[in-house]
Amino acid sequence: MKLAFLGLGVMGFPMAGHLARAGHDVTVYNRNAAKAQQWVATHGGRSAATPSAAAKDAQIVMMCVGNDNDVRAVANGADGALAGMSAGSTLVDHTTASAEVAREIFDAAKSRRPHNAAPTADAAAIRLSHPV
């Protein structure tokens, strides 16, 4: 399966590594590019310069970043994960973040759906790792 993993901190680095060892095709992004290169040297796979580039063509995009503002920065904007995600892909946020930011990201993903598309044709489906 083609995966993207955004955020290679204390939790994200080994989580992404487990996915690579399980045989998945993993592309990583980290704000500190040297950390992403270290991950590639350790686990293989690829690194990307932006969350959007990492998310391109990934079936599942996973985030594990520091806080609400980090979630917003990595998910939104022209270089954010949502901009690179394809129809039918899934965003999984492992961040210990607020329900408020989870709702914001869900709404941002829903707004990417074309106005004439059926509700099942969302540009990005969001599966929350915690209840909202």
C-alpha positions in Angstrom: 0.0 0.0 0.0 1.2 3.5 -0.8 1.4 5.6 2.4 2.6 9.0 3.5 3.7 9.8 7.0 4.0 13.4 8.1 5.9 14.1 11.3 9.0 12.1 12.4 9.3 13.0 16.0 9.6 10.6 19.0 6.4 8.8 18.0 6.3 9.3 14.2 9.8 8.1 13.3 9.3 4.5 14.7 5.6 4.4 13.6 6.6 5.1 10.0 9.4 2.6 10.3 7.0 -0.2 11.4 4.9 0.6 8.3 8.0 0.4 6.0 9.1 -2.9 7.6 5.6 -4.3 7.0 6.2 -3.8 3.3 4.4 -0.6 2.6 5.6 2.0 0.2 6.2 4.9 2.6 7.0 8.6 1.7 7.8 10.8 4.7 7.8 14.5 5.4 9.3 16.3 8.3 9.8 20.1 8.8 13.4 19.3 9.5 14.5 17.7 6.2 17.6 16.2 7.8 15.3 14.1 10.0 13.5 12.9 7.0 16.7 11.9 5.3 17.8 10.1 8.4 14.5 8.1 8.3 15.1 7.2 4.6 18.7 6.1 5.4 17.3 3.9 8.2 14.2 2.5 6.7 14.3 3.1 2.9 11.4 4.7 1.2 11.4 8.3 0.1 11.2 11.8 1.6 9.3 14.7 0.2 9.9 18.5 0.5 6.2 19.3 1.4 3.3 17.6 3.0 1.4 17.9 -0.4 4.2 16.2 -2.3 4.3 13.4 0.3 0.5 12.9 0.1 0.5 12.8 -3.7 -0.8 9.4 -4.8 -0.8 8.0 -1.2 -3.8 5.9 -0.3 -3.4 6.7 3.3 -1.8 9.9 4.8 -0.8 9.8 8.4 0.1 12.8 10.6 1.8 12.7 13.9 2.8 16.3 14.8 3.1 18.4 17.9 -0.2 20.3 18.5 -3.2 22.0 16.9 -1.2 24.6 15.1 1.1 22.0 13.7 -1.9 20.0 12.4 -3.2 23.1 10.7 0.2 23.9 9.1 0.7 20.4 7.8 -2.8 19.7 6.6 -3.8 23.1 5.1 -2.6 25.5 2.4 -1.1 25.0 -1.1 1.7 22.8 0.3 -0.5 21.0 2.9 -1.5 17.4 2.8 -5.1 18.0 1.8 -3.8 19.8 -1.4 -1.9 16.7 -2.5 -4.5 14.0 -1.6 -6.4 12.2 -4.3 -10.1 11.3 -4.3 -10.7 8.3 -2.1 -7.5 8.7 0.0 -7.7 8.8 3.8 -6.1 11.2 6.3 -5.4 9.7 9.7 -4.2 12.1 12.4 -2.3 10.5 15.3 -1.6 13.9 16.9 -2.7 14.5 20.5 -4.8 17.4 19.4 -8.1 19.0 20.1 -11.5 18.0 18.8 -11.8 21.5 17.5 -8.9 21.1 15.1 -10.1 17.7 14.0 -13.4 19.3 13.0 -11.6 22.1 11.2 -9.6 19.6 9.1 -12.7 17.5 8.4 -14.5 20.7 7.2 -11.5 21.6 5.1 -11.5 18.2 3.4 -15.3 18.3 2.8 -15.0 21.7 1.2 -12.6 20.2 -1.4 -15.5 18.1 -2.8 -16.8 19.4 -6.2 -20.3 21.0 -5.7 -21.9 18.5 -8.1 -20.2 15.4 -6.7 -22.0 12.9 -4.6 -21.1 12.9 -0.8 -19.1 9.7 -1.4 -16.8 11.5 -3.8 -15.0 13.5 -1.2 -11.6 14.8 -2.3 -10.2 13.3 1.0 -12.0 11.2 3.6 -11.1 11.9 7.2 -10.9 9.1 9.7 -10.3 10.4 13.1 -8.2 8.5 15.6 -10.1 10.0 18.5 -13.8 10.9 19.0 -14.9 14.5 18.4 
